[in-house]
């Protein structure tokens, strides 16, 4: 990006003096977070299981997208859940230095002909994409598909959903060479075909979900918001994720607000519309500041607003308040909104795929369109945009 703009450097200034050493308030915050990263319940769980711990939680909630988003729980969930991995592997804990959570997992297989083989453990989203959407029954096999994707340089989430299209396409007679549900060998071959565009089906799928579905004549299968297919949180069951997918500046992204977390924790139950949307905005604002500070998502429970204030103050060289950070978030999101508008992404795109309004799952009814549209309009208002979803000039 720098090269394309002929940019050689970025100069950063702040209103205060440079602070090479940690200020007292920041040293205190850093110590608190470090301690929590070692012994808080959240940190302990992430250290032990990593993101795959979510498989059990989301299945239990009926929100684990299964069989290309037709079901909300996988019948084979037990062989995907991280709690059972020690039955067939040993697990070592990697990390992004100097993080103390150590949530990255490396597996060494202990059974069968492949005993001794080392694999990167699949993260939750990969387990949903292949284990749920494509119906691969065992986490070991999902890890193998994850390795193939890593070597090919393709995203496991979007690619898993593309494979699910091929599976459904084969069942519907639209493609001849789609794999069967859970066919690990067939899915692996299709991954190669997508990456290399070496077959007709691989070439079609390599175009991305919406263009591939258009080529196959089944656009009604789409899952996308703003042309991005969703993560492993079913929006008909976790309706807060429907709002998140709808208003996120980059489409059906789970990370802009991680709003599945308060919903799975029961924090949204009984909230009126105004409080519901304000809660969403609070999470979205806080996650944006976390991004701006290049902090990992899994520290979100350890970094409430007061600790973010402390971190921002250390970097800024002058006091920063929660209100300052919220204004920064509003300004940033509004700037991105204007950029999206300039590229032709209109407010009408603040929704989810039509399929979610039309079809139920086995765990949840179809999404109520009015329920979502009311909250989207309220979100626009609280962001300072007009009734058409346009920010001030």
C-alpha positions in Angstrom: 0.0 0.0 0.0 2.8 2.4 0.9 4.5 1.7 -2.5 1.3 2.2 -4.5 1.0 5.7 -2.9 4.7 6.5 -3.2 4.7 6.9 0.5 8.1 6.5 2.3 7.2 7.3 5.9 4.5 8.3 8.3 5.1 11.1 10.9 3.2 10.9 14.1 2.8 13.8 16.6 1.1 14.1 19.9 0.1 17.0 22.2 2.4 15.9 25.0 6.0 15.2 25.5 7.4 11.8 24.4 7.2 9.2 27.2 9.9 6.6 26.8 9.3 5.1 30.2 5.9 3.7 31.4 3.9 6.3 33.3 2.9 5.2 36.8 -0.8 4.8 35.8 0.2 2.7 32.8 2.6 0.5 34.7 -0.2 -0.3 37.1 -2.6 -1.1 34.2 0.0 -3.3 32.6 0.5 -5.2 35.8 -3.2 -5.7 36.3 -3.7 -7.0 32.7 -0.6 -9.3 32.9 -2.0 -10.9 36.1 -5.4 -11.4 34.6 -3.9 -12.9 31.5 -2.4 -15.6 33.7 -5.1 -16.4 36.2 -8.5 -15.0 35.2 -11.2 -17.6 34.3 -11.3 -16.3 30.7 -7.6 -16.4 30.3 -7.4 -19.9 31.8 -9.9 -21.2 29.4 -8.3 -19.7 26.3 -4.9 -21.0 27.5 -6.2 -24.5 27.9 -8.4 -24.8 24.8 -7.8 -21.7 22.6 -10.6 -20.5 20.4 -12.0 -24.0 19.8 -13.6 -23.8 23.2 -16.3 -21.9 21.4 -17.5 -25.1 19.5 -19.2 -26.5 22.6 -20.6 -23.1 23.7 -22.0 -22.1 20.3 -23.5 -25.6 19.6 -25.2 -25.5 23.0 -26.7 -22.2 22.1 -28.0 -23.6 18.8 -26.0 -21.1 16.8 -23.3 -23.3 15.2 -23.8 -22.9 11.5 -24.1 -26.5 10.2 -24.8 -28.1 6.8 -24.4 -24.7 5.0 -26.4 -22.8 7.5 -29.5 -25.0 7.5 -28.9 -26.3 11.1 -27.8 -24.7 14.4 -25.9 -27.6 15.9 -23.6 -30.3 14.6 -24.7 -33.9 15.4 -21.0 -34.8 15.5 -20.0 -31.9 17.8 -18.3 -34.2 20.3 -15.5 -35.0 17.8 -15.0 -31.4 17.0 -14.9 -30.0 20.6 -11.5 -29.2 22.0 -12.3 -30.9 25.3 -11.7 -34.3 23.6 -8.6 -33.6 21.6 -6.2 -35.2 24.2 -7.8 -38.6 23.3 -6.1 -38.6 19.9 -3.3 -36.0 20.2 -0.9 -34.2 22.5 -1.2 -30.4 22.6 1.5 -27.7 22.9 0.7 -24.1 23.5 2.1 -21.4 21.1 1.8 -17.7 21.4 2.2 -14.4 19.7 5.2 -12.9 21.8 4.9 -11.6 24.4 1.3 -12.7 25.0 0.6 -14.7 28.1 -2.6 -16.3 27.0 -0.8 -18.7 24.7 -4.0 -19.7 22.9 -2.4 -21.0 19.7 -2.4 -24.8 19.7 0.0 -27.3 18.0 -1.1 -30.9 17.7 0.9 -34.1 17.6 -1.2 -37.1 16.5 -0.9 -40.1 18.8 -3.0 -42.7 17.0 -3.0 -44.7 13.7 -0.7 -44.6 10.8 -0.1 -40.8 11.2 1.0 -41.0 14.8 3.7 -38.4 15.3 2.4 -36.1 12.6 2.4 -32.5 13.7 -0.5 -30.1 12.8 -1.5 -26.6 13.6 -4.8 -26.9 15.4 -7.8 -25.4 13.7 -9.2 -22.3 15.2 -12.9 -22.0 16.0 -13.8 -20.3 12.7 -12.1 -23.1 10.7 -13.9 -25.7 12.8 -17.2 -24.1 11.9 -16.4 -23.7 8.2 -15.3 -27.2 7.6 -16.7 -29.1 10.6 -20.1 -27.3 10.5 -20.8 -25.9 7.1 -19.1 -28.8 5.2 -20.0 -31.5 7.8 -16.4 -32.8 8.4 -16.9 -34.9 11.5 -13.5 -34.9 13.3 -11.3 -32.0 14.4 -8.2 -34.0 13.3 -9.5 -33.9 9.7 -10.4 -30.2 10.0 -6.8 -29.6 11.1 -5.5 -31.4 8.0 -7.7 -29.2 5.7 -6.5 -26.2 7.6 -2.9 -27.2 6.8 -3.9 -27.4 3.1 -5.4 -23.9 3.2 -2.4 -22.5 4.9 0.0 -23.9 2.3 -2.2 -22.6 -0.5 -2.6 -19.2 1.1 -6.4 -19.2 1.2 -8.8 -18.2 3.9 -10.4 -21.1 5.7 -13.7 -19.4 6.5 -14.6 -18.1 3.1 -13.2 -21.2 1.4 -15.1 -23.5 3.7 -18.3 -21.8 2.7 -17.3 -22.1 -1.0 -16.8 -25.8 -0.5 -20.2 -26.1 1.1 -21.7 -24.5 -2.0 -20.0 -27.3 -4.1 -21.4 -29.9 -1.7 -24.9 -28.5 -2.0 -24.4 -28.0 -5.8 -23.5 -31.7 -6.2 -26.6 -32.7 -4.2 -28.8 -30.4 -6.4 -27.3 -31.5 -9.7 -25.6 -28.1 -10.4 -22.0 -29.4 -10.4 -20.6 -32.8 -11.2 -17.5 -32.8 -9.2 -18.5 -31.5 -5.8 -17.5 -33.5 -2.7 -20.0 -35.3 -0.5 -20.7 -33.9 3.0 -17.7 -34.6 5.2 -15.6 -36.1 2.4 -12.1 -35.0 3.6 -10.2 -36.3 0.6 -12.7 -34.7 -1.9 -12.7 -31.4 0.0 -8.9 -31.4 0.0 -8.9 -31.9 -3.8 -11.4 -29.1 -4.2 -9.2 -26.7 -2.2 -6.4 -27.3 -4.6 -8.8 -26.7 -7.6 -10.0 -23.4 -6.1 -6.5 -22.1 -5.4 -5.3 -23.1 -8.9 -8.5 -22.6 -10.7 -7.8 -25.9 -12.3 -11.3 -27.2 -12.8 -14.5 -25.5 -13.9 -16.0 -25.8 -10.4 -12.7 -24.6 -8.8 -12.6 -21.6 -11.2 -16.3 -20.7 -10.4 -15.8 -20.9 -6.7 -12.5 -18.9 -6.8 -14.6 -15.9 -7.8 -16.1 -15.7 -4.3 -19.5 -16.5 -2.9 -21.8 -14.1 -4.7 -20.2 -14.3 -8.1 -20.0 -18.1 -7.8 -23.7 -18.4 -6.9 -24.6 -16.1 -9.8 -22.6 -18.3 -12.2 -24.5 -21.4 -10.8 -27.8 -19.6 -11.0 -28.6 -19.9 -7.3 -28.1 -16.4 -5.9 -30.8 -17.1 -3.3 -28.2 -19.3 -1.5 -26.1 -16.3 -0.6 -25.1 -15.6 3.0 -23.3 -12.3 2.5 -23.6 -8.8 3.8 -21.7 -6.2 1.7 -20.4 -9.3 -0.2 -18.6 -10.8 2.8 -19.9 -14.2 4.1 -20.5 -14.5 7.8 -18.5 -16.1 10.6 -19.5 -19.0 12.8 -22.3 -17.4 14.6 -25.8 -18.0 13.3 -27.7 -14.7 13.0 -31.2 -16.2 13.3 -30.3 -17.6 16.7 -27.9 -14.9 17.9 -29.8 -11.9 16.6 -27.2 -9.4 18.0 -24.9 -10.9 15.3 -27.6 -10.0 12.7 -27.2 -6.4 13.7 -23.4 -6.7 13.8 -23.3 -8.3 10.3 -25.7 -5.6 9.0 -24.0 -2.5 10.2 -20.3 -3.6 10.2 -18.4 -1.4 7.8 -16.8 -4.4 6.1 -19.8 -6.7 5.9 -20.7 -9.9 7.9 -17.7 -9.6 10.2 -17.7 -11.0 13.7 -14.7 -9.1 14.9 -15.9 -5.5 14.5 -17.8 -5.8 17.8 -17.6 -9.5 18.8 -21.2 -9.0 19.8 -21.7 -12.8 20.2 -19.8 -12.5 23.5 -22.5 -10.5 25.4 -25.3 -12.4 23.8 -23.9 -15.8 24.7 -23.4 -14.4 28.2 -27.0 -13.4 28.5 -26.2 -9.7 28.7 -28.7 -8.7 26.0 -31.8 -10.4 27.5 -34.6 -8.0 28.3 -33.0 -4.9 26.8 -35.2 -2.4 25.1 -34.3 -1.3 21.6 -32.4 1.9 22.7 -30.3 0.1 25.3 -29.7 -2.8 22.9 -28.3 -0.5 20.2 -26.3 1.6 22.7 -24.8 -1.7 24.0 -23.8 -2.7 20.5 -22.2 0.7 19.9 -20.3 0.5 23.1 -18.8 -2.8 22.1 -18.1 -1.6 18.6 -16.3 1.5 19.9 -14.2 -0.5 22.4 -13.2 -3.0 19.7 -12.2 -0.2 17.4 -9.9 1.3 20.0 -8.5 -2.2 20.7 -7.7 -2.4 17.0 -6.1 1.1 17.0 -3.9 0.0 19.9 -3.1 -3.2 18.0 -4.3 -5.3 20.9 -5.6 -8.9 20.5 -9.4 -9.5 20.6 -9.0 -12.0 23.4 -7.9 -9.3 25.8 -11.3 -7.6 25.4 -12.5 -8.9 28.8 -9.3 -7.7 30.4 -9.5 -4.2 28.9 -12.6 -2.2 30.0 -12.7 1.5 29.2 -10.6 2.6 32.2 -7.7 0.5 31.1 -8.0 1.6 27.5 -7.9 5.2 28.8 -4.6 4.3 30.6 -3.1 2.8 27.5 -4.1 5.6 25.3 -2.8 8.2 27.7 0.6 6.5 27.8 0.8 6.6 24.0 -0.7 10.1 23.7 1.5 11.8 26.2 -1.5 13.7 27.6 -4.6 12.6 29.4 -7.2 10.8 27.3 -10.8 10.1 28.6 -13.4 7.6 27.6 -15.3 10.4 25.9 -12.3 11.2 23.8 -11.9 7.6 22.7 -15.6 7.4 21.9 -15.4 10.5 19.7 -12.4 9.1 18.0 -14.4 5.9 17.3 -17.4 7.8 15.9 -15.1 9.9 13.7 -13.3 6.8 12.4 -16.4 4.8 11.6 -18.0 7.8 9.9 -14.9 8.3 7.8 -15.1 4.7 6.7 -18.8 5.1 6.0 -18.0 8.0 3.7 -15.3 5.9 2.0 -17.8 3.0 1.5 -20.3 5.4 0.0 -17.7 6.7 -2.4 -17.1 3.1 -3.5 -20.9 2.6 -4.1 -21.8 0.8 -0.9 -25.1 2.4 -0.1 -27.1 2.3 3.2 -29.3 -0.3 1.6 -26.4 -2.7 2.2 -26.9 -2.4 6.0 -28.7 -5.7 6.2 -28.1 -9.5 6.1 -28.6 -12.0 3.3 -32.2 -12.4 2.2 -32.0 -16.1 3.0 -31.9 -15.3 6.7 -35.3 -13.6 6.5 -36.8 -16.4 4.5 -35.5 -19.7 6.0 -35.5 -20.9 9.6 -33.0 -23.4 11.0 -33.8 -26.4 13.2 -32.9 -24.2 16.2 -34.3 -20.7 15.3 -37.1 -19.1 13.2 -36.4 -16.9 10.2 -35.1 -13.5 11.2 -37.7 -10.8 11.7 -36.9 -8.1 9.1 -38.7 -5.3 11.0 -36.8 -6.2 14.2 -33.5 -5.7 12.4 -34.5 -2.7 10.4 -35.6 -0.8 13.5 -32.3 -1.4 15.1 -30.3 -0.5 12.0 -32.1 2.9 11.8 -31.5 3.5 15.5 -27.8 2.7 15.0 -27.7 5.3 12.2 -29.3 7.9 14.4 -26.9 7.3 17.3 -23.9 7.5 15.0 -25.1 11.0 14.0 -26.2 10.0 10.5 -29.5 11.0 9.0 -32.7 8.9 8.4 -31.3 7.6 5.1 -28.1 6.4 6.8 -25.9 9.2 5.4 -23.3 11.0 7.6 -23.2 14.8 7.6 -21.2 16.3 4.8 
